Every structure is written in C-alpha cells, then in structure tokens.
C-alpha cells in the first residue's frame, strides 16, 4: 500500500494543539501518513487543514479495479469536503477561504459524478451560502447553480412569477458573453417561459440572449446568437398572424406579409436560419393557393442569396428557389403531359382535350399521397362521366414496388412513369419541368388546356370540382372555415445545421400535414427495449420529419451524443428514412447521418458501432450518388489504413501513397483524427528511419492545415523533427507532472521503486485503443510484483476520456489536461501510442509504439536484472 511508505520529508502535526506546524519557504506543512491513511479531519490551523486537503488531493486513486478506485476516491473526497466545511467556519484569510470553497466544490462535483446520495441537496445548500460571499466570482457561481432549480420550478408551475424570473435571467447575462454555461442556462430559461405560454417574455429574453452573445469571442456562441436573433425577429414581425390574415382573406394581408418577409431578407447576417423561415412562408402561401405571393417571395429569396458570401449556400438556395418559381408560374399557362404509362404506351394528351384533368404527382412510399387516394378516386367516380379525368405521375424509383402496389390496389386512371432508371424520382425530367420538390402535388388543368390551380387536396379539391361541375354548388361535405396552418413553436430555437444537407431536405417529401400521420404498424413492431431509449424518434414521423430529426440530433452537444442509446436512435431513424422513401435527397441525408454517428462512436472505441459501420459500409459501397460516394471513399481508405497490420510490409508504402493522394484534396476535420493516428501507426511499421521521417513530415504538413485544433496540433508534432530521438532518451530520467483525469494532483515520486510503463495515448487514436488490451494484460500480470502503468492522455475532450476510462475499467492513473501536451513536446512524442519503460530509479529503459517490444524487458527489471539490448525495429 503506497500510503504506508513514509515520506522522509514529512513533519508530524500536533493534533492536540491549534498551533501551526510551520515549514520553511512556501511549502505547506506536511502531515503524517497515518492521518492521510485514516482520512479523519484533523485539528489544526487553516494552513494545516489546507495542507491536509492538498496532501489528500495528491493521493493516486488506489484499487485493483475502477470500482475500488472510485470507492477509495469517494472516501477521500468526503474527507476533503468535511475539511473544507470546517475551514469555512474558521477565521481565515481571503485566499484561504477561496481555497476552501474551491476544494469543497471540487469534491462535491466529483462525488456527484460518482453517484453519491444526497450530494445534489448538499450542493444546492452550499450554493445558497455562496451567493452571500464577498468574492464576486464565487457568489456568481452560487447563483448559476441555484438558477437551475428555478428553471425547473417555472416549467413545473411551482413558480409563476414569470417577470421576476426573466429579470433574474437578465442579471446572469451581464458581462458573461463568453460563458457557455450562462448561454445554455439562459436559453433554458427562455424555453421554460415559452413552454408555459409566456411567449412575449420568452421572445424578449431570447432577444437579450442573442444581443449579449452576438459579440462573443467564441465563434459557436456568436453564431448561435445570430440564429436566435433571426428567430426572434420572425416572432416580432408577427408573421404567423399575418399568414392567418392572408388565409382569412383580410384586406392588405398580402402586402403586410411581404413587407415582413423583406425585413427578414434585409438582415445583414441573413443565412440558413432566415432562409428556412422565409422558405416556409413561401410554401405555406403556395399551399393556400396564394401562388402569386409565393412566387414573389421565391423571387426575392433568389435575389437576396445570389450574391451570398457562401457560394455553396447560394447555389443550393438557387436550386430550391428555381423549382419554387417554376411551380408557381404554372397557373394560367397552357399545360401538356408527355411520357410513358405503366403499360408501356405513350400518353396521348390530345385525348384529354376539352376535359378537366387533375395531374397527381405521387409515390407509393409517400404516406400523404396514399391517404389522399380515396378522395381522388371518389371525385373521379363522381365527375368522370361529366368530363373529369386524372393522370397520375409516379415518382417511385423502384418499378417493381409500383407494380406490386397497382396489382394490389388498381387505380382507374392512367399512370405515367419514368423509363430512364438514372432519372427517376425527383430527378425525373417531368418533375423538374413542373418544379416538383415535394409530394403530394397536384395540377388542375381546365377544359381549355390551361392550369387553373395547383396543390388541390382534400376539401379544396372537392370545392373546386363542385364549382366546375355542379354549377357552383357546394359539395355535401361543407368546406370548413379557412384556417391557418398550425402555429410553429416559437420556442424551438434549434441550432442551424452546419451542413448544407438541411437545405437539400427542403427539396424532398411531404409538408406540414404529413407530420401528424401515425404508422400503427411501426408502433406495433417497435422493440421492447425502445421504450428505454429516450432518444428514439417518435413513431409515425414522415421521412421529411425523420430527416429533420437526424439533422437536429447532429447538432446536439458532444456530451449528449456520447450517451447510451443516442447513436442507436439516429441509426434507427436513418433506417426508417431509407425504408420509407425513395427520395435521393432524403436518403443521402439519412446515409450521411448514420455514417457520421457510427463513425463518431467508433472513433471513441465503441466496437459495436465500428462493427455496424463496417456492415453499413458494405451495404452502401456501390452507391454512386455524389456525397455518398465521397463518404464511402473516406471510410474505405480509413478502413484499409486501420487494418494495415494485415498487410505485408512491402505493401505499406503503397497504402501510404494512396492515403496521401486522397488526403491532398480533403478538408481535414475532427473526424480525420482516427485516420491520422492509423496512418502514423502504419508509418511506424517501416524499418527505414529516413523513410519514416519523410512520411512524418509529409503527413504532418497535411494534418497541420486542418481547422480542427487537435488534428492541426497533431500534424505540427509530426512535421516538427524532435530535438532528441527515442534512442537519445534511453538512460535519461523521466519527470512527469500534472493533474490526473480524476482531478487530483499527480505525484511521480510515489512510483519510485517500481517498474512503470508510461503510455502517451488518446481516445481518438485507433492504434492506442488497439494496444490497450495488451497494456491491461501486462498490468494484470505484474501489478503484484512492483509494476505499474501511468498513462498520459493527449485528449482535449476530457469528457470523452472520462467515459472511455469508465467503460473500459482502466485501473491505472491517467494524466490529463493541457500539461500533457507540454510533456509530449518535452520528450519528443510525435506519433501515438508512444510507450516508455521506466526502471525503479525513474530512468527510461526503452521506447516503443507497442507493448510487444517492451513486455519481455519487464520481468528482468523486476528481478533486478538489466534487460538485454532491445531490438531497434518497432
């Protein structure tokens, strides 16, 4: 037990006295190992108690398993908490009081992470006392902790003092434009107000949040702030009320709505958030047969975005707008249909001359289309003898699926299909010609061959046909009063998707009406375990809504994306999209979304996710659609490099050349970290030092250009020639300092007399994770004989590190935080994993990139023998 070995520099404290056991210099007075072992709060001065806390904080977690280590650490943190509490009742200096508060908060936070009972209550009670502190920083921290409880009280109805709550939220905002915690807390507060019907207060608060954070030094916060301000302007302009007035045909409604739309377009920072809102207004106008107004809005969108700084965004929006303008210019123009019917015959448009014809764009996978069919059939039967005809335009990609549908449910009119298999679905020429980017969509052609209306469905179709064939009489089922589409939730201030795929989603299936449909079979077939996954998409969602769900899930914070069930939920939603729609655009978004979440989990060492990713890659590897093909290319090259150990050595250079060629034109991001670390592993297989150095420089230069800081830093390390080689390190002492992943200060002296494996690694490094079982095996084999492991994590994402350590039951100490980067630089660590074998005196015996080379040297060292000279090759 390391706590039994007495430090010769320790000075015993007289527990029966309040006098200080002073030491020379600035070092805190040392306490006995017996005090530390029993972990009882001693008597003593403030300085002595702080020294006791510091000594406890430095103790490495003890235990053969993570569970034991956590139990011991909890005991230590409990003692620290009690000691800090005692300190806060004593006469202390301002600095000593700050240290005590810091220690108590740190201990409570750690115990909260470990699930200790009643910690939340104690934390809230302590936060209450903190608000009375003279130190402004700690007083504000106390307020933030307590404010979370107030948000909950507003949402549950316990607190109805809404104006006071909003005012208190504003107080949190002052002077905190770069504080992410404040941003999230205040956003939750505004949402809470909206959830209880306080829309005006909510929107005002969102405006204050946006105005506060729009000048944040943190790009993510400033970007979110701009999105919020655009949403609040939408609310302030009362666009929902203006749409309702338009539907109710109130005088001046169209002009008022158009003026409000222009206000949104005039924003200096107009972007995706504003576009989504304005596009939604245009399509709702179109759906309510205000096609002239819809067309004008489409035109203005096109004008505003054609010179947008983001060229890709401008191009995508131009495509969206072009189809919208095409649809809305159909009315009043001559119309003609050409094409081939299901039976292989060309459609003869002349046969329909002098008749009223409904052109119905549909597909078997489109639920709203199928639900509308009975109504269309009923109108066809009612008015066919009076000259009413229907022509179906099917947009299925799979002719076999259409044939099966038609066999089971024959349709009494002719159906046009696309013969060219490369241009089916929304890519069909007939769809582009009519500006179709969603279905169901209908075109009503009058007897003179001109378009009289578009988007007629349900009661609207009934009413229009009744006016034509029943001399203006209303149908039996009276058309309900005009009603505005359901008001959109003004509280849903969702982050804008970073990828342009969200805009492409607007070109696909369904509209607001499709969101309410329920798929009973889907609910029935839902697996039992689904009930326990809170992240699953709701049953009955349309393909469009599922895509929206996937895009929203991609924008969740990393801490949420890593939670159990999250990746399964996104994958399940993607599978539902792929099975329910033939829309290329929706399918591409679903495929990319599933690949992204599985790859993210696999990169964090989730073997099940990696297996699923490999299986999914096999399923999509022949997909030729542009973005999917690009994703497949990335995943295939990454998989080849990951499996480099299976290649003969002479083929490694060919693989590296292939990887280098591929990466030369790629925009390097965080998701390339796994590929980068695997490339380094492949380089380390090479035996020629000069060849390895050349590859390190080449790939380091590529990685260093990444916008991702972690990858860029990794690249700079690779391209920078170390001041000393691995062989130069051998025989020299190793000194490690820093903080452990559990938040305690690391004491390297505790390891004197032991043989230690020091492992520089990271959770995002595939080769590091593959070596981990070998490190574990070595640790288990020799831990009782004086062998230990100290890991130096180069992770910047400490949450990912904590989760990995917990999930993989890592028992040894891990150094974490910014100081580890300096340690890597100091000892010339370029590629990881880099492992160093340290003898009992703290000197480096050997350096390697794998356990296999170092393992044979451990036992001789433990037996007091000098190991044989290591093989130079790695």
Secondary structure, 3 states (H helix, E strand, C coil): CHHHCCCCCCCCCCCCCCCCCCCCCCCCCCCCHHHHHHCCCCCCCHHHHHHHHHHHHHCCCCCCCHHHHHHHHHHHHHHHHHHHHHHCCCCCCHHHHHHHHHHHHHHHHHHHHCCCCCHHHHHHHHHHHHCCCCCHHHHHHHHHHHHHHHHHHHHHCCCCCHHHHHHHHHHHHCCCCCCHHHHHHHHHHHHHHHHCCCHHHHHHHHHHHHHHHCCCCCHHHHHHHHHHHHHHHHHHCCHHHHHHHHHCCCCCHHHHHHHHHHHHHCCCCCCHHHHHHHHHHHHHHHHCCCHHHHHHHHHHHHHHHCCCCCHHHHHHHHHHHHHHHHHHCCCCCECCCCCEECCCCECCHHHHCCCEEEEEEECCCCHHHHHHHHHHHHHHHHHHHHCEEEEEEECCCCHHHHHHHHHHCCCCCEEEECCCHHHCHHHCHHHHHCCCCCCCEEEEECCCCEEEEECCCHHHHHHHHHHHHCCCCCCCCCCCCCCCCCCCCCCCCCCCCCCCHHHHHCCCCCCHHHHHCCCHHHHHHCCHHHHHCCCCCCCCCCHHHHHHHHHHHHCCCHHHHCCCCHHHHHHHHHHHHHHHCCCHHHHHHHHHHHHHHHHHHHHCCCHHHHHHHHHHHHHHCCCCCHHHHHHHHHHHHHHHHHCHHHCCHHHHHHHHHHHHHHHCCCCCCHHHHHHHHHHHHHHCCCCCHHHHHHHHHHHHHHHHCCCCHHHHHHHHHHHCCCCCCHHHHCCCECCCCCEECCCCECCHHHHCCCEEEEEEECCCCHHHHHHHHHHHHHHHHHHHHCEEEEEEECCCCHHHHHHHHHHCCCCCEEEECCHHHHHHHHCCCCCCCEEEEECCCCEEEEEECCHHHHHHHHHHHHCCCCCCCCCCCC
